[in-house]
Amino acid sequence: MTGRVLVGVKRVIDYAVKIRVKPDHSGVVTDGVKHSMNPFCEIAVEEAVKLKEKKLIKEVVAISCGPQQVQETIRTALAMGADRGIHVEVSGKDYENLGPLQVSKILAALAKKEEASLVILGKQAIDDDCNQTGQMTAALLDWPQGTFASEVAVEGDKVKIVREIDGGLETIKVNMPAVVTADLRLNTPRYATLPNIMKAKKKKIANVKPQDLGVDLTSRVEVVRVDEPPQRQAGMKVETVDDLVGKLKEAGRI
């Protein structure tokens, strides 16, 4: 049993919450809104814990970037079975502008520092849907990557990954260390039990700053404006094809 797995866990607005845009259109309302761990990150944590339970790796480290509140997300990962956490402190304007590239730089720096054998991330976050962090992290580390994984198997110093692609499934085998991103069908995350939630309170969470890792958080992306999607208009029923053609002509569609 050798190797260490780093798992990224992102704090996002809960999937059941109705998103509201701020009156000034600078972003979405987050104050007083329920947050939880990104569902794809939960899948990543579950897969890492399963690898440890199979004695294929020795330690699972949960990492999250953000203000003090992200420690709740890390505690959830610890209650699911992660061994320790790392909180990368980012707040204020830096947190508002934090994007996949900045997070990738942080994860790459921590992967080197922790001498990780594997980095497992969710394929995307449900707030920005970027689907970029895993790919960028692998590029910065110059490690092989297996994205959209629906099956992961560690075989010695290699990882066999079944990927979900447009044409079906693709099976690849990459050398470790590597980066893997979890797809929806990889597993079903466990619920944290009360005893494990209590144990998680005693597990260590280290606090680091991006500067300690030599990471520059300067963003090259500016959000100009955020708007809600337009309201969907009511449809109508027509009796015949001729009626349909007539309505399409009236609407200027044909």
N, C-alpha and C positions, 0 to 999 in steps of 0.2 A: 504493500500500500504506500504509494509515493505520490507526490504532486499536490498542488494547491489549486483550488478553483476560485476565481473571483466572479461574483455575480453582481451586476448592476441592478439596483432597485430604484425606480423613480416614483416620486409622490405626485399624483395627478388628481384632478377633480374626479370624484367618484362617477362611475359609468351611469349610475341611476339619476344623477342630478341634471336638471335642465339648465343648459348653458345660457348665460345672459351676457350681452355685450355691454361694456361700460358706456355711460352717456357720452363721453368724449371720444369714443371709438378707438381708444388707445390699446384695448385688449379686452379680456373677459373678466367678469366679476369673480374674485377669489376670496374676498373677506367674508367670513361667516358661512362659507360653503364647505360641505363635507368633502374631505380628501381621503384617498386610499392608495394602496400600491397598484401601479399599472398592471392590468391582468396578464400581459405577456411577460412581465418581470416575475410574477408569481409562478408562471410555468417554468421560467429559467431557474428560480430558486428550487422548485420541486425536483427538477432534473439533477441539479447539483447535489442535493441531499440524497437522492436515490443512488447516485454514483458513490457517495460516501458510505451509504448503507451496504452497498455491494463490496465495500472495501477496495474500490478501485482508485480512490483518492483519499488523502489524509485530512484535509481541512477545507471548509467552505467559508469564504469571507464575503460578506454583503457590503456593498458600497453605494452611497447615495450622495448627491451634490445638492446643496441648498441651505436654507436657513435652519434654525433650531428644530422646526417642526418635522424635518425629514428623519429625525431620530425615531419618531413613531413608526415610520416605514421600515427603518432598519430593525427595530424591535420586532416587528411582524415577521421579518425574514429570520430573525434569531429564534422566534417561537416556532417557526416551521422546521427549524433544524440547522440553520447556519451556526457556525462556531463563534464568530466574532464579527464586529462591524467596523467600518471606517466611514466617518462623516467628514466630507470635504466641505468646509464652511464657505458658502457663497451667499451673499445677501445684497439687498438694495438693488441698484441699477445693474450690477453685474449679474444678479440672479434673473432679472427681467430679460436680459439680453443673452442668457445662457442658451447656447444652441448645441447641436450634435457635434460640431467640430471641437468646441471647447471641452465638452464632456469626454470626447474621444481622446483628447490630449491628456486629460486627467487619468482616464482609465489606462492608457498606454504607460504613463509614468508609474502608476501604482502596480501594473503588471510586472514591470521591470524590477521595481523596488521589492515586491513580495515574491519575486521569482515564481510566478504562476505558471502552471502547466496548461491551464485552460481558462478562458474567459467566456462565460455564458451570459448572454443578454437576451431580453425580449426582442423580437424582430422589429417592433415599433412601439411607440407610446400612443395611447388613445387621445392625447390632447393635441399633439401636433402632427401625428401620423407620418413623421419624416422617413423612418426606415433607412437611417444613414449611420447611426452611431457604431453598430457592429462592423460595417464595412470600413469606416474610417479608422476605427481602432486597429483592425487587422493591417491596414495600409501603413499606419504610423509605426507599428511594431515590425512590419515586414513578416507577418505570420500568415500561414494559410487560414482560410475561412470556410465555414459551412453555414450558409444562411438558410432561413425558412425550414429549419430542421423539424421533421415529424418523427424521427427516430435517431437516437444517439447510442453508440456502443464503443466503449474504450477497449482497444485490443492492443495491449502492450504499450508501445510508444506511438501508436496511431489511433485515430478516431474515425470510426465508420459512421457516416451521416446519410440518412435518407432525407432528401430535400423535396419540398413541394414546389413544382414548377408548373407553368401553363399547360404543358403537354402531358402532365401526370406526375410520376415520381422519378427522381434521379438519385442514384446511390453513388457516393464518393467516399474515398478514404484519404485522410490527410495526416501529415506528421504533427506531433505535438512538439512545442506549444502551438495552440491554435485558438481561433475565435469562433464561437458557435452562436447563432441567433435562433431563438425558439419560436416555432409556429404554434398555432392554436391546438393542433392535434398531437403534439408531442406527449402530453400527459394531462391528468386532472389534478390540480394542486390540492394538497391536503388542507384541512382546517386546523388551525392552531388550537390545541387543547388547553384547558385552563392550567394544568400542571406545567405544560411547556411555556405558557405565557408567563407564569411566575418564575420559571427558570431563566427565561430570556432577560428578565430584569437584572440578573446577576452577571450576565455575559458582558464582556468588555466592548465598548465602542470608542475607538481612537478618533481624536479630532485633529485634522490637518487642514492647512490652508493651501490654495493653489500655488502661492508663492513658494511654499516649502518644497513643492514638486517641480518648481521651475516652469510653471505653466502660465502663459499670458492669456487672459480671458477676453482680450479685445475682440469685439465682434465686427464682422464686415457686412452684417445683414441688419437692415433697419426696417422695422414694421411701420409702414406708412399709415395704414388704417385697417381696422377690423370691422366687418359688417355681418349682420345675420343674413342667412340665405333668404332669398325672396319667398314670400308665402306662395304655396302651391294653389293655383286657381282651380275651381270646381270644374269637373268634366261635364259632358252631356252625352245623351244617348240619341242615336239616329236610327230611323227605321230601314232605310235602304242605302245601297251603295251610292246612288245618285245624290241622296241627302248628304252623305259623307263628303263626296267630292265638292258639293256646293259649299259646305261649311269650311272646307280647307281652302277653297278659293276666296271666300269672304275674309278668312284670316290671313290671306296672302302667303299661304304655305305652298301652294302650287300655282 
